[in-house]
Amino acid sequence: MAGYQDWGFWKNPFQPHALGANPEGTELLVGRDHELTLLGLRLGSSRKILTFEGVNGIGKTSLVNVGAYRLFTQHCNDPAQPLLVPCRRAFQLGAETHTRDFVNGVFLEVAQTLVGTESELRSRLTGRAPDALDRWLNSPTFQSISVGIGSYLSAGSGDEPNSGFGFESSGLKALVLHFLKEVFPEDENGGVVCTIDNLELVRTSIRAKSLLEELRDEVLVAPGLRWVVCGSSGIVHGAFSSPRMEGYFYPPIQVVGLEEDAAAEILRSRLRVFAKGNDEPYLPLTEADFIFVHRLFNGNLRATLGRCDDYCQLIQESGEPPEDDEEKRGMFLAWLQNDASEIRKSVEAETAPRALQVFDVVAEDFAEGFSPGDYKAFGCNSASALRPHVKVLEELGIVATEKDETDQRRRNSQLTPKGWLLRYARKYNF
């Protein structure tokens, strides 16, 4: 971190973490006006589950966090707007997730979110909820909630007469639902915005579908809650394609890479937000370099930020930062090409020619993804004949696949950042 401070930043401008539901996140989010509009319209109008799909690192979580925060501030500025409160953290489902544990964690986190929004609830819902809020926040029962359940939250204060299994299973949920009903008596009043992130961690669409069906009545359609589900391409659509989920969710909004002009503004916004003073901070790469990497990774912002940070750390360790733009660009491109070349050497040394031929077809003709149903484009006689070659690419980390057993035509395999670098090296023969 000292290196970035020496360059005029108070914080690493290339940190790849999702933007938060806060003013800083609002300043840093760029180029998502259409998606933000859809998010606002859908969250504000019903309890149907809002869904987003896109490759890992494209910015889905940042979009949801910032969008929910903007909706919250809209209510603060205009109380006639629905009160939509971003939950303090996102939730994740995994292959081993237990429904009861997940439900308990959700209602505990919603409770803590409401406590953190106490002043907003008091000032915006005068005459409807303050007495109930007082009773709820100051009761011994609620004080015991802050002790935590399992590993979801650290210990708080107060006695814990109701922290046993019975209260975990029913008392906490009933208490939070009762208060949500008082605060948000009608759907148009708003709710707490909760997010299930990285649905692909469940690994298969069948397992994801099973978990979502189990959670539907427990928490996903609970009054006073608004749900957003994010996942990589294909997994969300497959997970919701069941009769039990029909009518409970919106079709997925596809989140794709941003255009080049947006990439330039991403860098400029980070220079504005993270600069220590009024002077322009130093970077060992140019705006053109940032745009080039963003394009190279097909708009994957996480990969772009991570790669630029890797280079900056290298320059900091070398103690010899480039001075002018020409030197910056030459050093940066030399480093990037060498990195791509090393990946190419490693992959080609342990990969059969047929798998590399499949990779080249993906790189040229299926930049946005491919499915087993595209087998003819790869010169294969069937999807099963294509599968072994794709598996090799997956094991090398240059292709990632989310398994969707419900639709063999869905394009749920994409190049990874490592795959995009390999494409770069093979295309230009580095």
N, C-alpha and C positions, 0 to 999 in steps of 0.2 A: 504493500500500500504506500510505503514511503516514496516509491518511485513516482506514482501518480501525484502525490502531494508536491513533490519537487517540480513537477510539470505544470502546476497551477490548478489541480483538482482537489476537492475535498472528499471525493468518493470515486471509486473505480467507474469510469463511464461505460465500460464494456461488460459489467456484470450481467450474466445471462438469465438471472432469475426473473420470474414473472413479475410484472408491474403490480403494485399494491392498490387496494381500494382506498386511495388517499390523494391529496392534491398533487404530490410528486408524480404518481402514476398518470394522472390526468394530463400533466404537462408533457409526459414522455410518449403517450400513445399517439401514433401518427397513422393517417390514411385508412381509418376504419369507420368512416362516417355511415356507410350503408349498413354495416353490421350493427353498429350502435343504434341506429334508427330501428332496425328490426327487433333488437333486444328490448328497447324501450316500449315499443308497441305491444310486444307479446307478453312481457312481464307485467305490464300495467293493465292488461285487459282480462287475463284469466289465470287459473291455476294449472293450465296445461304445461307440461314439462317442455322447456326450451332446450334444443339440442344443437351442438356444434360439432362438425367433423373437419379434420385437417391433419396433415402430417405433424409428427412431433416437432416442437420448436417453432411452429409457424406463428404462434401468438394467441392461441385460443384463451388461455387462462388470463392473460393480460387484458384481453378484450372484455371478458366477463367481469373481472375485478373493477376495471375502470368504468365500464358501463353501469354496473350496480351502484358505484359511488356517485356517478353523475346523476342517476335517478334519485338517490338520497338527497343530494344537494338541491335538486330541482324542487323537492318538497320543502326543504328548508327555506327556499326563496319564495315559494308559492304553496302555502298549506292546502290549497285546493287540489294539488296533485297528490296521487297516491303516495303513501309513506312506504318506500321500499328500502329495507335496511340490509346492507351486506353482512352476511355471517362472518364471524371473525376469521374463520379459516375454511379451506376447501376440504372435502372428504374424498376418500378413495376406496374403491372396491378391489379386492384381490381374489385370486382363485380359492383362498382358504378363508375368506370372510365369513363370519357367523352373523346371521341377521340380527340376533338379539344384541350383540355387542355394538354393531353398527348403529342400531336404533338408539340405544342408550347414549352413545357418543354424540349423535346428532342432537338429541334433546338437551343434553348437558351443554353443548356448545351454543345452541340457540338461547338457552337460559342465560349464559354468560354474555352473549351478544346483546340481549335485551337489557341486562344490568348496565352494560356499557353505554346504552342509548337511553338511560333513564331520563336525563334532562330533556332530550328530544321528545320522548313520549309524554312527559309532563306538560311541556309547553304546547305541543301540537294536538293533544287529545284532551284538552281541558273539558271537564264536565262528563267525561265518559269513562276514564280509566284511573285517575290519580289515586282514588281510595283503594281500588283493587291493587294498584302498584305498591302502595305503602304496605298493605297487608302482606303482599307476596314477598317483597324485598326484605321486610323486617321480621318475617316469621322464623321460628326455630327450624321449621322444615326446610326453608330455602337456605338458611345458614349451613345446614348439613350437606346440601348439594355441592357446595364449593369444595368439600373434602375430595371430591373426584371419584370417578368410577373406573376401575381398571387402570389402564395406561393413558386415558384420554386427556386428563388434566392433572397438574400437580396439586398438592394439598392446600386447602384454604383454612378458614378460621371457623370456630364454633363447634358445638357438640355434634355428634352424628347418630342420633337415636333412630334415624330412618335410612341408614346407608347400607342395609342388608339387601339380600337378593330380592325380597318382595318389593322394596321401594325402587330398586333398580328397574325391575320389570314392569311396574305399573305406576307407582306413585310419582316418579319423576315425569314420565310421559303425560300422565293425567294433569299434573300441576302446570306444566308448560302449555299444554293444549288449552286448559281453562283460561290461562292468562292471554294466550294468543287470540282466543275468541273474544275476550273483552277488549283487547286493543284493536283487533281487526275483525269487527263483527260481520262485515260483508267483504266479498272478494275485491270490490273496487276500492276498499280502504288501503289495500296493499298487503305487505307481509315481509318476512325475513327471507332474503335471497340466499339459498344454499346451493353449492356447486359440488357435483361429483366429477372429479377430474381424472384424466388418464384412464378411461374405461378399458383401454387395451390391456391393462395390467391383469384383468380377469383371464386373458389369454384366448378364450374362444367365445364366439357369439352365443353359443348354446348355454354356457355357464353364465355369461352376462345376462342373458334373457331370464334364466332361472332366478338369479339374484334380484333383478328388477321386479319380477313378478311377486317374489316374496315380500319385497319392500313396498310394493304399491300401496296397500291399505295401511301398512304400519306407519309410513312416513311420507311417501312421495305425493300423496293426495291430501295430506293433512291440512286443514284450514289454518290460514295464517302463514303458510310456507310457500315459497316460490322456488322451483327447482330448475337448475341448468345442468345438463350432462354434456361433458366434452370427451371426445375420443378421437383416435386416429381414423383415417378414412376407412369406411366399411363397417367398423365394429359397432358404431352407434345404430346405424340402420338395421343391422342384423339383430342386435340385442332387443330392439323394440318391435320386431316383426312377429308379434304373437297376438292371438285374440284377446288375451287378458290386458294387453297394453293398448289395444285399439281405441283411439279417441282420447287418450290421455297425454299425447305428446305432439309437438309440432314436427314436421319433417326437418331433417338436419339442415342447418345453414352451413354451407361449405366455406371454410376459411382458407384462402389461397395466398400465395406470395404477393407482396406489394410491388408496385412499379418502381422504376429507377428514381423518379423524382421524389417518391416517398422515402426511398433509401437515403437520399441526401438529407432530407428533413429529419430523419431519425438521428443521424449523426449530429446535425446542428442542434437539435433539441437537447441532446445529451451534453454537448459542450456548454449550452446555456445553463442547464440545471445543475451540473456538477462542477462548474468553474468556481474557484474560490473567490475571485474578485471580478473587477470589470475588465481586466486585461484578458486577452485571448490566451487560453492555455495551449501548451505544446503537445503535439502528438507526432510520433515518428512515421506516421502514414498520412496520406492525403485523402480528401473526400472522394476522389476518383478511385482510390484503392478500396475504400469501404464499399462504394457502389459496385465495383468489380466483384468483390467477394460475395456481396449480397446476391448478385446475378449468378455467380458461379454455383451457389448453394440453392438456386431456384427459389429465392425469397425466404429461405429458412433463417429467421432472425436469430434464434438461439445459436445456430452454428456460426453465423456471421460474427456475432459478438464474441463468441468463444474463441474463434480463430484470430480475431484482431487482438484480443487480450493475450493470447499465447505469444503473438509477435511482440507486443509491447513489453511483456515480461522478459522476453529474450533480450530486447534492447536495453532494458533497465539493468539486467545482469551483466551485459557486455560493457556498460559504461561508455559506449561510443555512439550516441544518438546521431542520426543523419541531420544535416542542417537545412538544406533547401529542398524544394519539392522534387527536383530531378533526382537528387540523391535518395530521398525518401522512397520514391516510386521504384527506383532501380533496386534498392535493398529489399523492399517488401516483395516485389515480384520474384526476385531471385530466391528468397526464402520460401515463398509459396510454391514455386515450381520445384524446388528441391524436395519439399514435403510431399508433393504429389508424386514425384518420381520415386521416392522411397516406398510409398504405398504401392505403386505399380510394380516395382521390382519384387516386393514381398508377395503380392497377390499372384503375379504371373509365375513365380517360382513354385507355387503349390497348387495351381489350378489347371485342370485339364483344358485343352483348347476348346472343346465343345461348350463348356460352361462359360468361357470367355466370349464365345460367339453369342451366347444368350445374353450376356451382359451388354455387349455392343448393340444388340437390337434394342434392349431396354433403354440404353443411354440415348439412342438416336430417335426412336419412335414411340417410346412410352415414358416420357419424362414425368408425366402426371400420374403414372401408376399403370399396372397391368393386372390381369386376372388369369386363373387357370383356363378360362374360356378363350384366351388369346393364343392358344398353343400353336395354331397354324402359322401365325406370324413369325414363330421361332423355328419353323421347319420341322415341327413335331407332329406325330399322327394322333396324339391324344393328350389330354391334360395330365394323365399319369406319366406319360413319357417326358413331359416338360419338368415335372416335379423334382426329379433327382438333381437336375442342373440348378434349379432355383434353390434347392436346399444347400448346395455347395456355396452359392453366393450368400445365403443367409449365414452360414457358419463362418464365413470370412468377414461378416459384418458390413457388407457393401449393399445388401438388399435386406429390407425388413418386411415381414408379412404378418398381417393380422388375420387370423383364421375366421372366415365367415362360412359356416357350414350351410347356411340358408340360400346362398346365391353364388354359384361358381363363376358368374359373369362379372361380379363386382370387383373393381380394380383396387384390391387391398394390399398390393405389394408395391413398394416404392424404393428408390435409391436412398441410402443413408448419406449423411455428410461425407463419410469415407468413400462411398460410391461415387459421389459427385466429384471428389478429388481424383479418383481413379479415372473417371470419364475425361476430366481435364488433361490428365497425363497421357492417356491413350490417344486422345484427339489431336494433341499437339506434339506427341512423341517426345515427352520429357523423360 
